[in-house]
Amino acid sequence: MTALYDPDRDPVRRAGRWLRWGSRWVALPAALGIFLSGNIDLRALPLVGPERESAVLFLDGQAYFGHLDDSGESGTLVLRDAYYFEDAKSGPTGLPVGLVKRGSEAHQPADGMRINRDKVLAVEQVGLTSPVALAIEVEREIGRISPPSFSLNRTTVAGASTLVAQRVAAEHDLQVAYAASADQLAKLNELVLPITKLEAETITQKALADLHTVRRNGLAAIGNAIGMSAADAQAYAIATDPTLEGQTYANEVRVLLAPDLNGIVNRTTQLYAQVGDTYAKQLTQPRTASPSPTPSPRP
């Protein structure tokens, strides 16, 4: 007797059902993978590659640096942990620009920088050992920022050697600005002044003493910024100050400083200028004669 045909037991049909069922589970991750590959750089994943800083170059010539969120689904880019350049021509660092951390502006932006795509000229990757990357890493160390345990884009914090290099560069910048102020005083003393040589010498020595005080205070501020206690920062400043005396660092390669260190150098330079202006007036203005005593109405 011939057995009846049972379609549920047909091996070809059963194989087809298995294939259709399996394709559903294969298609979903495949489609998800295609979507993610176009929107997430796999090298930015925490276990695949190092931190990725992006440089966003604007049509007007400005440049911003940070973690770029480019989903490709909107007309804007989002840049987080952002930094930018400001003009630093004729500044103490000897560089045309200084690095600034975005967030200190009057409106205190806190949720990332949203950028219209039509304002962007180019987007480039920041080199891991570039001056910008190193300055940002030191700024994070100064700010006591700890890298998160899990992130789609690792946050790199400066190591000891990078921090030391930036500290030394800031020390040298303080000395460069100090030497410039001292030179201005020396040039004034070469002029024919409306005061005696002894008076000029006395004023100049007071000015140099005040400039020394400003330099030591700047060094102490650097010590505080990099994590020293108040006592250790003062000891560091007292020990470091004499090692800078007479140095010019004229042929030294300049270093792009972390924003906090750059701020200390700029503030110290402003104080140098204030001291210089105060004593320049004393050197160049003639002494007023002491007024004659007013005759007394009584004998």
PyMOL commands that set and color helices and strands:
alter all, ss='L'
color gray80, all
select helices_A, chain A and resi 7-9+11-39+42-44+117-119+131-142+160-189+197-225+230-244+259-284
alter helices_A, ss='H'
color red, helices_A
select strands_A, chain A and resi 54-58+63-69+76-87+97-101+113-116+120-125
alter strands_A, ss='S'
color yellow, strands_A
deselect
rebuild
show_as cartoon
